[in-house]
């Protein structure tokens, strides 16, 4: 039976290590869904550190736009899967949409948000219908000051709404701060 766990935390909070340890404890056959795209040397270094921390006993899928179908078609063969991370997924969906979020009107932004939420629901439905257990990693970015530009305010708004969807459906939710974990659900 499927189980969904969400792990939230800030940048470099220790959430990835905590989530990997959860996944290790949940089964021997593990999959990793990497949603980041390497756009510069800093991101490449971060990705390489994540790969090194996992070791070779994970099957990695690089994907952010078709995760629901990936889960449906591949993941009944795995004990557990780690989705890392929702923040990169949302960022990539916004970037690849070609919408100018700084200047577009609210109707276009709300339509985009509805489409993303529909996609998230498809991901969650595929997770719930899978035999695999899932650990979802996401950043908690709503604890910061209000962003100065419209694009970032819209990103933070959408991200917060998506985090709420994931945490509401999750069986367990953890919040990681400075390498220390708190179970909040």
PyMOL commands that set and color helices and strands:
alter all, ss='L'
color gray80, all
select helices_A, chain A and resi 15-25+41-54+67-77+86-97+106-128+150-169
alter helices_A, ss='H'
color red, helices_A
select strands_A, chain A and resi 3-9+30-34+58-62+80-84+133-139+172-177+180-183
alter strands_A, ss='S'
color yellow, strands_A
deselect
rebuild
show_as cartoon
